[in-house]
Structure formats: C-alpha cells, structure tokens
C-alpha cells in the first residue's frame, strides 16, 4: 500500500475544511477514500512543534485555518462558552452535567470540562496563565458550597414531605437527581467535614440504607404482632400508608436469607427479640 503524497493529504484537508468549516478533525476520522486524516492532522501538529515541516507546508495549512496548538484553541472555546453561560445565567456555578446546546445542533460539554479544571486546579495542575484567565471570567473553582446548600434544602424538603430520608434512587428535584446525590454522599462520607456530617445527622440522613430498611421492617413486624397477636404474616400482607411495606414478602425473604447464612447475627437477634422462630417458615411462626 503506497503512502499518500502531500498533495493528497492537502486535498483531503481542503475537502474537510469546506464541509465542516474548520480543521478540528477528530483523531479517528477517516475520509471516504480511506485516508486517516485525523491521525495525519495530529502528526502535522507534532511535526510543527518539532520544526520538521517546510515553510510551504505551514503556509498551505495556515491558509486552511489549521489550528496548530489544539489545547490553546480548546481553552479559547471554553472561555467563549463560559461567557455565554454567564450571560444567560448570571453566574459561573456550572453543574457538572450541564451541556451547552448550539443553534447549529452542536453541543459543548461545559459542565464536564469545568469539573475537570476544578479537579486539576485542586491538584495544582492548571498553569497560572489559565488560572488568571479563568479568574478574570469569574470562574467558580469550588462549586461545592452552592451544591451543598441545594442538597441540604432538597433533603429537608423531602424529609418534611415524607417523614424520612430513604430517597428513591430516581427521585429528582428541579432537574437534580437527589437519589443519586444521596448515594454519592454515602460513598464520599470520609471526605465530608465534621460540620457537614453533623448537618446530615441532624436531618436524619441514612448512612446505611440496607440497615435502615431492615430495621423499618422489623418495627413493622412488631406492630403486626401487637395488632394480631402472632407472627404468621400472610405473604400478600402490606402495611398501611405512608410506608406501605410489603411485609409478607420481606418476612419470607428474611427467613430464607437466614437459612442461607446471609443475615448477620446482629440482625438475626433483632428478629429473635420480636419472637421470630428463625428455623420455621412464615406460616409456622408462633
């Protein structure tokens, strides 16, 4: 297979420029004729840095609008998107899932890119020139306080409405997925400050949701025994509102999991304290 000549590469670049209006060619782009134009553009940038391109080649590529320093170009695009966001929202506390939508149908992952800069800045990996440029735009390096304030408010509203903080995974508030945020906070619990943990504890935040749900069902089992005088819970039994727990199904499952050794001794003792015979089926309970 013959290596494409410079005129072939140049012609492919001209066609791409005419079709797309720029030469920001994706790395994996291959032309209809089989030329790996994306790889070639990357190689041209490398050769430009190394000084191995001829003045004529540089001039021809410049005429097509070649972006030699792609990272610098991307940074300028970021600055442009930040200004557009600030003009629309009045601030730069950008959610990490925010995506800018353009009139031409293209998008810009502004939230994700802003997050990358925050993380890199925290590690001291953003050069001072870019830090100063972003500071001049009013970039928010630490977006946690704003997010935290909204998170605490959302939790408080949920607790006031439902009486607990067992937030369903898919529960959203104002476009924010509170259920997923709760899961994330559990995962980063060791990174929280003492004040943050105290604030969550004061609200009744559930750190161990599995234990919380187990205890909730045990409490419902006690109520069942108090009302009916026994623990022979029908499989279809459901508690009343607001919890509406499927107590019958849970009880059968708990007994089965005990026989498989999948219930801790701590929780097994809680069942015994209610009066459950762990070696009997639900229908044969006292």
N, C-alpha and C positions, 0 to 999 in steps of 0.2 A: 504494500500500500504506500503510495507516494505521499510525501509531506506537502501540505498545501503551501502555495507560494504566498509571499507578502501581498500581491495584488488580490489573491483570493480572500485572504483574511480581511483586507481593507474593504473589498466589495461586500462581504458579509456584514461588516460593521456598518457600512453605509445603509444597507437594507434594514438592519435592526434599528438604526437611528431614525430612518424615515418612517418605520412602522410604529415605534414607541416614543419618539420624541426625545430620547436620551440614550446614553450608553451604560446605564447601570444594569449590566447584563447579569442575571443570576448565574452562579457558579456552575450549575448543572445544565445550562441552556445549550441545546444542540440545534443547529439550523436544519431546515428541510433537506439540505444537501449532505448532511452528516458532519458538518464542521462543529467541533466543540468550542463554540465561540466564547462561552462563559469562562472556560479554563484559559483560553487564549488571552482574554482581556485581563485576567488576573496575572498571567505571565508577563503581559506588557507592563503592568504596574511594577512588577518586581524588576524587570529589566530597566525601567525608567529610573528606579531608585538606584540600581547598580551602575547606571550610566552606559549601558550597552546598546541603547537604541541610537540610530543615526538621527541627525538633526532633521532630515527629510521625513523620517517616520514619525517623529514627535510632532512636526508641523502638520502632517496629514491627519493625525489623530486629534490634535488640538482643533482642527477645522471641523471635526465632527462633534466637538464638545466632550472630549474624553475627560473623565474625572480621574486624575492621577492619584490623589490622596482620598481614597474612598471613605476612610474613617472621618476625615475632616468634613467631607460632604454630608455624611450621615449626621454629624453633630450640628451642622447648619440647618438640616431638615428638622432636627429636634428643636432647635431654637425657634424656628418658624411655627412648629406645631404647639410649642409652649405658649407663644404669643397669641395664637388663635384660641387656645383653650382659655387663657386668662381673659381675653376679650369677651368670651362667651359666658364664663362662669364667675369672673371677678377674683379668682384666686388660682393658686397652683398646688392645692392639696389634691392631687390626682389619684383616684382609686386605681389600684394595680390592674383591674380588669377593664379599664377604660380603653376603648378603641375609637380613634377619630375616623369619621366617615366623610369622604370627599365627594364632591358633585360628580366627578368622573367615574365613580364606582370603586375607586381605590381606597385602601384603609391604611392607617398608621397605628401600630401598637404602642400608643403613647404611655399607657399605664404600666405596661411591662417594661418598657425602656426606662421610664422614670424610676421604677423599682430597682433595676439593675444599677443605675447610677447611685441610688441611695446606698445599696449594699456595698458597691465598690468604694464609695466615699467613706463609709464606715471602716473599711479596711485600709484606707489611705492609698487607694489605687487610682484615683482620679487626679490628673495633673492640675496644677494650680491655675493655669490659664483657663481651663474648662470650668473649674470651680468658680472662678471670678466671673466668667461669662454667665453661668447659671445663677449665681448670686445676684447679678445685675438684673436678671429677669424676675427675681423674687421666688426662685425655686425653693420648695419646701424639702429640706433634706431629711427631716424626721417627721414622717406623716402619722406616727403612732398616736400622739395625743388627740388629734382630731378623730381618728378611727376609734380610739378607746372611749372617748366621750360618747360617740354614737352607739358603740357596742353596749356600754353600761345603760344608756337610755333604752335601747331596744330590749335588753334583758329585764329592766324594771317594768316596762310596759307589758311584756309577756307574762311576767310573774303576777302583776296586778290583774291581768285578764284571766289567767289560767290557774293561779294559785301555786305554781311550781315552776321549775326551770328545766324540766325534761323536754327540751326543744326538739321537735321533729327535724330530721336531717334536711328536709326540703323546705323548711319554713323560711319565708322571705319577708323582709320589712323594707318598704321603699326601694326595692331593687337590690337590697343587701341580703345575702343568704345567711340568716342568723344561725341556722342549724349547722352549716359548715364552719362558721366562725367559732361556734362553741366547741366543735371538735378540735379545731386548730389550737384554741386556747388550752385545752386539756393537754395537747401534745407538747406545747411550749411552756408548761406550768413552771418548770425550773428557771425559765428566763424572765418570769414576771417579778416585779419589785414587791416588797413586803406590802406597800400601800395598795398595789393592785390586787394582791391576794386577799387582803383584808376587805377591800371593797366587794370582791366577788363572794367571799364568805358571808358578808353581811346581807347579801341578796339571797343567799341560799344556793349558790352555784353548786352544780352537781359535778364533782370531780370524777367519781366512779359511777357511770350511768348504769352499768350492769348490777352493781350492788344496790343502787338506789331502787331499781325496778324489782329486784329480788325482795328487798325489804317492803316495798309497796304491796307486793302480792302476799307476803307473809301477814302484813297488817290486815289485808282484806280477808285472809283465811281466818284470822282471829275473829273478825266481825261476823263471818259466816257461822262460825261455831257458836258465837254468842247468840245469834238470831235463831239458829236451827237446832242447837244442842248436839251436833255431831260434825264430823269432817268428811262425810260421804258426798263430796261435791259432784253434782252431775257434770258430765263432760261439756254440755252446752251452756253451763251457767256463766252469766255475765253480770258483773256488779253494776249498780246504778250509776247515774251521772254524778259528778262530771267525769270520773275516771273511766267508767265502763270497761273494766278489765275483764278479759276472757279467763276468769279464774279457773274454770273447769279444765280448759286445755292446758293452762300453765301448770296446774297441780299434777295432772297426769304426766306432763313432760318432766317436772321436777323429780317425781318418783322414779321415772325411767332413767334420768341422768344420774340419780344417786346410785342405782344398781350398776351403772357403767363406771362409777367412780369419778364422775365429772362434777360433783358438788363438793365444795370444801367442807371440812369438818366444822368450821365456824358457822357456815350456813345450814349444815345438817342439824346442828344443835338448835338453831333458831326454829327449825321445823319441829324438832322433838319438844321444844318448850311450848309449842302450841298444842301438842298432843298427837302429832302425826306419828303413825307407825310406818317407818321407812321401808320395812320389808313387806308391807301389804300394798295391794292396789288401792286406787282411789275409792272403788266401790266397797272395799272391805275395811275401811277405816273405822275407828271407834266413834 
